[in-house]
């Protein structure tokens, strides 16, 4: 298990301890419980809704953006990748 997976497992375990029996309820999403006004907003503004969801995903999981961006710039987990121009600057 790599360090990221171990950290994610540790966070999940801590949440289970804090929330107890309510842990599965937190992870459950039902459209039946969403107010009609919210559903109407989603129907009327699908682009804005997608933008909000993407921002939320990046807020919760920043590696979704930083890993591909840094990888494209020539960085790997342990520093600059071999043969990349950033190796000289590093």
C-alpha positions as CSV (number, residue, x, y, z in Angstrom):
1,X,0.0,0.0,0.0
2,X,1.5,3.3,-1.0
3,X,1.6,6.4,1.3
4,X,-1.4,8.1,-0.3
5,X,-3.6,5.0,0.0
6,X,-2.5,4.5,3.6
7,X,-3.3,8.1,4.4
8,X,-6.8,7.8,2.8
9,X,-7.4,4.6,4.8
10,X,-6.3,6.4,8.0
11,X,-8.7,9.3,7.3
12,X,-11.6,6.9,6.5
13,X,-10.9,5.0,9.8
14,X,-10.8,8.3,11.8
15,X,-14.1,9.3,10.2
16,X,-15.6,6.0,11.2
17,X,-14.5,6.5,14.8
18,X,-15.9,10.1,14.9
19,X,-19.2,9.4,13.2
20,X,-19.9,5.9,14.5
21,X,-23.1,4.4,13.1
22,X,-23.8,7.5,11.0
23,X,-20.7,7.0,8.8
24,X,-22.6,5.2,6.0
25,X,-25.3,7.9,6.2
26,X,-22.8,10.6,5.4
27,X,-21.6,8.8,2.3
28,X,-25.2,8.2,1.1
29,X,-26.7,10.6,-1.5
30,X,-30.4,10.4,-2.5
31,X,-32.0,12.7,-5.0
32,X,-35.3,12.2,-3.1
33,X,-33.9,14.3,-0.3
34,X,-32.8,17.2,-2.5
35,X,-35.2,20.2,-2.4
36,X,-37.1,20.9,-5.7
37,X,-35.6,24.4,-5.9
38,X,-32.1,22.9,-6.0
39,X,-33.0,20.4,-8.7
40,X,-34.6,23.2,-10.7
41,X,-31.4,25.2,-10.4
42,X,-29.4,22.2,-11.6
43,X,-31.7,21.8,-14.6
44,X,-31.5,25.5,-15.4
45,X,-27.7,25.9,-14.9
46,X,-26.0,22.7,-15.8
47,X,-22.7,24.4,-16.6
48,X,-22.6,26.3,-13.4
49,X,-23.5,23.1,-11.5
50,X,-20.6,21.2,-13.2
51,X,-18.3,24.1,-12.2
52,X,-19.4,23.9,-8.6
53,X,-18.9,20.1,-8.5
54,X,-15.4,20.4,-10.1
55,X,-14.4,23.0,-7.6
56,X,-15.7,20.8,-4.7
57,X,-13.8,17.8,-6.1
58,X,-10.5,19.8,-6.3
59,X,-11.1,21.3,-2.8
60,X,-11.5,17.8,-1.4
61,X,-8.9,16.0,-3.6
62,X,-6.3,18.6,-4.7
63,X,-4.2,15.9,-6.3
64,X,-6.8,15.7,-9.1
65,X,-5.3,19.0,-10.3
66,X,-1.8,19.2,-8.9
67,X,-0.6,15.8,-10.0
68,X,-1.3,16.1,-13.7
69,X,-0.1,19.7,-13.7
70,X,3.2,19.0,-12.0
71,X,3.6,15.8,-14.1
72,X,3.2,17.9,-17.3
73,X,5.8,20.3,-16.0
74,X,8.3,17.5,-15.5
75,X,8.0,16.7,-11.8
76,X,7.5,13.2,-10.4
77,X,6.8,12.1,-6.8
78,X,10.5,12.2,-5.9
79,X,11.4,15.4,-7.8
80,X,12.2,16.2,-11.4
81,X,11.9,13.4,-13.9
82,X,15.1,12.2,-15.6
83,X,15.9,14.0,-18.8
84,X,13.5,16.9,-18.2
85,X,14.6,20.5,-18.5
86,X,13.6,21.2,-14.9
87,X,16.2,18.9,-13.6
88,X,18.8,21.6,-14.4
89,X,16.8,24.2,-12.5
90,X,16.3,21.9,-9.5
